[in-house]
Structure formats: structure tokens, C-alpha cells
Amino acid sequence: MLLEDEELSDITFSFVWERFHADKLVLAAQSTVFETRFFDGMEKNDREIIVVTDMEPKVFKVAYVLIINSAGFNVAYHIIW
């Protein structure tokens, strides 16, 4: 799964005790929120780390799976934002 594969990822979501690795392109393809965050006029980093302080890692993991699978996108969007 992309969340566990650091080699194939270009972004890391960091929580207090846990890190998830992801692919910006996959997230941006499924979510305009992520597309804007990653590609609209921001400086491009090869490996970006986003520190998440207001969400439990298990909630993020569920939302991520929903987003990349396109099923239940509206639910995942409301969980994250």
C-alpha cells in the first residue's frame, strides 16, 4: 500500500507517533483540495513532509483509502477538512 512505501512516495504525512507515505499525483488526481495544495503556485519539493496535528492517524488512513479509491469522496473530504 502507498501509505507504507517510502520509496515510491513523494510526500509524508507526519503525526506524533506515526508517518504515512503517499503520492502527490494520486491524491491530486482524486481531490481538488490536494491538487491546489500541491500544485498551485507552491514551490515544488521532491519530498515534502506535512505535519498533521488535528487528526488521529487512523482517521487519516481511512480518509486516504477512500480518496484514492474514489468511493465515498464526499465523506472523506468532510473527515479531512
C-alpha atoms as a printed R data frame, in Angstrom:
   type eleno elety resid chain resno       x      y      z
1  ATOM     1    CA   MET     A     1   0.000  0.000  0.000
2  ATOM     2    CA   LEU     A     2   1.251  3.504 -0.799
3  ATOM     3    CA   LEU     A     3   0.956  4.560  2.843
4  ATOM     4    CA   GLU     A     4   3.741  2.170  3.749
5  ATOM     5    CA   ASP     A     5   6.051  2.514  0.719
6  ATOM     6    CA   GLU     A     6   8.550  5.299  1.314
7  ATOM     7    CA   GLU     A     7  10.474  4.509 -1.854
8  ATOM     8    CA   LEU     A     8   7.519  5.191 -4.165
9  ATOM     9    CA   SER     A     9   6.196  8.222 -2.281
10 ATOM    10    CA   ASP     A    10   6.925 11.906 -2.694
11 ATOM    11    CA   ILE     A    11   5.089 13.191  0.355
12 ATOM    12    CA   THR     A    12   4.903 12.176  4.000
13 ATOM    13    CA   PHE     A    13   2.086 12.928  6.420
14 ATOM    14    CA   SER     A    14   3.601 13.035  9.893
15 ATOM    15    CA   PHE     A    15   1.662 12.501 13.099
16 ATOM    16    CA   VAL     A    16   3.094 12.456 16.625
17 ATOM    17    CA   TRP     A    17   3.860  8.729 16.626
18 ATOM    18    CA   GLU     A    18   3.262  7.660 13.061
19 ATOM    19    CA   ARG     A    19   4.127  8.583  9.468
20 ATOM    20    CA   PHE     A    20   2.272  7.781  6.263
21 ATOM    21    CA   HIS     A    21   3.867  7.979  2.831
22 ATOM    22    CA   ALA     A    22   1.806  8.980 -0.179
23 ATOM    23    CA   ASP     A    23   1.954 10.072 -3.794
24 ATOM    24    CA   LYS     A    24   1.007 13.682 -4.567
25 ATOM    25    CA   LEU     A    25  -0.158 12.848 -8.069
26 ATOM    26    CA   VAL     A    26  -2.553 10.145 -6.863
27 ATOM    27    CA   LEU     A    27  -4.047 12.452 -4.226
28 ATOM    28    CA   ALA     A    28  -4.257 15.427 -6.613
29 ATOM    29    CA   ALA     A    29  -5.969 13.311 -9.267
30 ATOM    30    CA   GLN     A    30  -8.756 12.435 -6.830
31 ATOM    31    CA   SER     A    31  -9.089 15.687 -4.881
32 ATOM    32    CA   THR     A    32  -9.083 19.314 -5.962
33 ATOM    33    CA   VAL     A    33  -8.154 20.190 -2.380
34 ATOM    34    CA   PHE     A    34  -4.908 18.231 -2.671
35 ATOM    35    CA   GLU     A    35  -4.344 19.407 -6.254
36 ATOM    36    CA   THR     A    36  -4.494 23.020 -5.090
37 ATOM    37    CA   ARG     A    37  -2.291 22.301 -2.067
38 ATOM    38    CA   PHE     A    38   0.402 20.524 -4.042
39 ATOM    39    CA   PHE     A    39   0.451 22.202 -7.452
40 ATOM    40    CA   ASP     A    40  -0.998 25.742 -7.378
41 ATOM    41    CA   GLY     A    41   1.898 28.165 -7.307
42 ATOM    42    CA   MET     A    42   3.701 26.485 -4.456
43 ATOM    43    CA   GLU     A    43   7.404 25.736 -4.566
44 ATOM    44    CA   LYS     A    44   7.882 22.131 -5.571
45 ATOM    45    CA   ASN     A    45   9.709 19.902 -3.100
46 ATOM    46    CA   ASP     A    46  10.946 16.465 -4.078
47 ATOM    47    CA   ARG     A    47   9.952 15.038 -0.705
48 ATOM    48    CA   GLU     A    48   7.557 17.122  1.312
49 ATOM    49    CA   ILE     A    49   6.555 16.443  4.914
50 ATOM    50    CA   ILE     A    50   3.179 17.669  6.155
51 ATOM    51    CA   VAL     A    51   2.784 17.676  9.926
52 ATOM    52    CA   VAL     A    52  -0.769 16.810 10.972
53 ATOM    53    CA   THR     A    53  -1.742 17.832 14.499
54 ATOM    54    CA   ASP     A    54  -5.536 17.887 14.432
55 ATOM    55    CA   MET     A    55  -6.380 14.344 13.327
56 ATOM    56    CA   GLU     A    56  -5.809 10.821 14.573
57 ATOM    57    CA   PRO     A    57  -3.627  8.683 12.284
58 ATOM    58    CA   LYS     A    58  -6.311  6.003 11.973
59 ATOM    59    CA   VAL     A    59  -8.850  8.586 10.739
60 ATOM    60    CA   PHE     A    60  -6.356  9.857  8.178
61 ATOM    61    CA   LYS     A    61  -5.684  6.328  6.967
62 ATOM    62    CA   VAL     A    62  -9.402  5.676  6.380
63 ATOM    63    CA   ALA     A    63  -9.848  9.016  4.610
64 ATOM    64    CA   TYR     A    64  -6.794  8.378  2.437
65 ATOM    65    CA   VAL     A    65  -8.084  4.982  1.322
66 ATOM    66    CA   LEU     A    66 -11.481  6.492  0.484
67 ATOM    67    CA   ILE     A    67  -9.865  9.286 -1.511
68 ATOM    68    CA   ILE     A    68  -7.547  7.126 -3.581
69 ATOM    69    CA   ASN     A    69 -10.344  4.680 -4.326
70 ATOM    70    CA   SER     A    70 -12.747  7.492 -5.302
71 ATOM    71    CA   ALA     A    71 -15.506  5.737 -3.349
72 ATOM    72    CA   GLY     A    72 -17.099  7.945 -0.762
73 ATOM    73    CA   PHE     A    73 -15.051 11.002 -1.701
74 ATOM    74    CA   ASN     A    74 -17.534 13.408 -0.117
75 ATOM    75    CA   VAL     A    75 -17.332 11.525  3.173
76 ATOM    76    CA   ALA     A    76 -13.523 11.556  3.097
77 ATOM    77    CA   TYR     A    77 -13.473 15.252  2.241
78 ATOM    78    CA   HIS     A    78 -15.578 16.098  5.295
79 ATOM    79    CA   ILE     A    79 -13.444 13.891  7.544
80 ATOM    80    CA   ILE     A    80 -10.268 15.686  6.489
81 ATOM    81    CA   TRP     A    81 -11.477 19.272  6.188
